[in-house]
Amino acid sequence: MVLGLRAMLPRDRAPLARLGVELFAEFGDYSQALPIWLRSPGHWCRVLADGSEAPVGLALVTVTEGPKRSRQGYILALGVQDSLRGKGWGRKLLKDSIAELHRRKRQLDLHWIHLNVAASNRPAIHLFESAGFRPSPGEIARYGDGEIAINMRRALD
Ligand SMILES: CC(C)(COP(=O)(O)OP(=O)(O)OC[C@H]1O[C@@H](n2cnc3c(N)ncnc32)[C@H](O)[C@@H]1OP(=O)(O)O)[C@@H](O)C(=O)NCCC(=O)NCCS
């Protein structure tokens, strides 16, 4: 199967929302949030697509307000279809998202990238740590099911 990364097209929204609901089901019900994120201005999405152009992975990125009205990049969601994991696509999607935030760094005055990850999600924590993310100080957040969400950040330098 030929796989590749590309920008999101309008026709991807519905299949991406279905894929995201499936990929993130263990962390909560994202069936309401994902369709909103995928059509909101200020959110952008890189898509991993297969030979038939169907989405099989995604990285959804936005910009949020940080301390003292600063702005920071935020990786809202990153996921790869179960059967395609462990082949480097998650890392490519993450790298692409960081590169996109770099491109917008000056225009949007961004200095940090943040994300939340479940404390039990070893593969994702390993991936984020190896890309330079570290747990950020602050309050501990929790997902809907009570699982601890670690906030990780990386300087956008
Ligand atoms: C996290 C996720 C995106 C990684 O995608 P992937 O395509 O498997 O990742 P890659 O193949 O690029 O591997 C990235 C790193 O994770 C490691 N990894 C992959 N699967 C792993 C596992 N089961 N256990 C431990 N580490 C693992 C790899 O070893 C690799 O590190 P390395 O390059 O040092 O060997 C994928 O597991 C996923 O979609 N999970 C469900 C959704 C999710 O949890 N998203 C993250 C929070 S939003």
The ligand as an SDF file (V2000), in Angstrom:
LIG
                    3D

 48 50  0  0  0  0  0  0  0  0999 V2000
    1.2780    7.4600   19.1740 C   0  0  0  0  0  0  0  0  0  0  0  0
    1.1570    6.9920   17.7210 C   0  0  0  0  0  0  0  0  0  0  0  0
    0.6340    8.1680   16.8970 C   0  0  0  0  0  0  0  0  0  0  0  0
    2.5400    6.5900   17.2070 C   0  0  0  0  0  0  0  0  0  0  0  0
    2.4050    6.2810   15.8230 O   0  0  0  0  0  0  0  0  0  0  0  0
    3.3780    5.2380   15.0850 P   0  0  0  0  0  0  0  0  0  0  0  0
    3.1700    5.3930   13.6310 O   0  0  0  0  0  0  0  0  0  0  0  0
    3.2450    3.8960   15.6730 O   0  0  0  0  0  0  0  0  0  0  0  0
    4.7820    5.8500   15.5410 O   0  0  0  0  0  0  0  0  0  0  0  0
    6.1910    5.5850   14.8650 P   0  0  0  0  0  0  0  0  0  0  0  0
    6.1630    4.2980   14.1170 O   0  0  0  0  0  0  0  0  0  0  0  0
    6.6080    6.8240   14.1630 O   0  0  0  0  0  0  0  0  0  0  0  0
    7.0770    5.3650   16.1550 O   0  0  0  0  0  0  0  0  0  0  0  0
    7.4070    6.4470   16.9550 C   0  0  0  0  0  0  0  0  0  0  0  0
    8.1240    5.9610   18.1680 C   0  0  0  0  0  0  0  0  0  0  0  0
    7.1770    5.3240   19.0410 O   0  0  0  0  0  0  0  0  0  0  0  0
    7.6850    4.0370   19.4040 C   0  0  0  0  0  0  0  0  0  0  0  0
    6.6090    3.0900   19.5200 N   0  0  0  0  0  0  0  0  0  0  0  0
    5.7360    2.7340   18.5720 C   0  0  0  0  0  0  0  0  0  0  0  0
    4.9080    1.8010   19.0610 N   0  0  0  0  0  0  0  0  0  0  0  0
    5.3030    1.5880   20.3450 C   0  0  0  0  0  0  0  0  0  0  0  0
    4.8520    0.7400   21.3900 C   0  0  0  0  0  0  0  0  0  0  0  0
    3.8100   -0.0740   21.2000 N   0  0  0  0  0  0  0  0  0  0  0  0
    5.4730    0.8010   22.5830 N   0  0  0  0  0  0  0  0  0  0  0  0
    6.5300    1.6420   22.8000 C   0  0  0  0  0  0  0  0  0  0  0  0
    6.9840    2.4580   21.8460 N   0  0  0  0  0  0  0  0  0  0  0  0
    6.4030    2.4220   20.6410 C   0  0  0  0  0  0  0  0  0  0  0  0
    8.5950    3.6110   18.2890 C   0  0  0  0  0  0  0  0  0  0  0  0
    9.5560    2.7330   18.8110 O   0  0  0  0  0  0  0  0  0  0  0  0
    9.1760    4.9040   17.8190 C   0  0  0  0  0  0  0  0  0  0  0  0
   10.3020    5.2420   18.5130 O   0  0  0  0  0  0  0  0  0  0  0  0
   11.7740    4.9240   17.9010 P   0  0  0  0  0  0  0  0  0  0  0  0
   11.7950    5.6360   16.5810 O   0  0  0  0  0  0  0  0  0  0  0  0
   12.6600    5.5060   18.9250 O   0  0  0  0  0  0  0  0  0  0  0  0
   11.8400    3.4380   17.7660 O   0  0  0  0  0  0  0  0  0  0  0  0
    0.2130    5.7390   17.6020 C   0  0  0  0  0  0  0  0  0  0  0  0
    0.6150    4.7860   18.5610 O   0  0  0  0  0  0  0  0  0  0  0  0
   -1.2600    6.0380   17.7820 C   0  0  0  0  0  0  0  0  0  0  0  0
   -1.9460    6.4250   16.8420 O   0  0  0  0  0  0  0  0  0  0  0  0
   -1.7930    5.8430   19.0030 N   0  0  0  0  0  0  0  0  0  0  0  0
   -3.2210    6.0890   19.2730 C   0  0  0  0  0  0  0  0  0  0  0  0
   -3.5370    7.5610   19.3550 C   0  0  0  0  0  0  0  0  0  0  0  0
   -2.6550    8.2390   20.3850 C   0  0  0  0  0  0  0  0  0  0  0  0
   -2.4230    7.7160   21.4380 O   0  0  0  0  0  0  0  0  0  0  0  0
   -2.1880    9.4780   20.0560 N   0  0  0  0  0  0  0  0  0  0  0  0
   -1.3070   10.2290   20.9220 C   0  0  0  0  0  0  0  0  0  0  0  0
   -2.0060   11.1930   21.7950 C   0  0  0  0  0  0  0  0  0  0  0  0
   -2.9060   12.4160   20.8800 S   0  0  0  0  0  0  0  0  0  0  0  0
  1  2  1  0
  2  3  1  0
  2  4  1  0
  2 36  1  0
  4  5  1  0
  5  6  1  0
  6  7  2  0
  6  8  1  0
  6  9  1  0
  9 10  1  0
 10 11  2  0
 10 12  1  0
 10 13  1  0
 13 14  1  0
 14 15  1  0
 15 16  1  0
 15 30  1  0
 16 17  1  0
 17 18  1  0
 17 28  1  0
 18 19  1  0
 18 27  1  0
 19 20  2  0
 20 21  1  0
 21 22  1  0
 21 27  2  0
 22 23  1  0
 22 24  2  0
 24 25  1  0
 25 26  2  0
 26 27  1  0
 28 29  1  0
 28 30  1  0
 30 31  1  0
 31 32  1  0
 32 33  2  0
 32 34  1  0
 32 35  1  0
 36 37  1  0
 36 38  1  0
 38 39  2  0
 38 40  1  0
 40 41  1  0
 41 42  1  0
 42 43  1  0
 43 44  2  0
 43 45  1  0
 45 46  1  0
 46 47  1  0
 47 48  1  0
M  END
$$$$
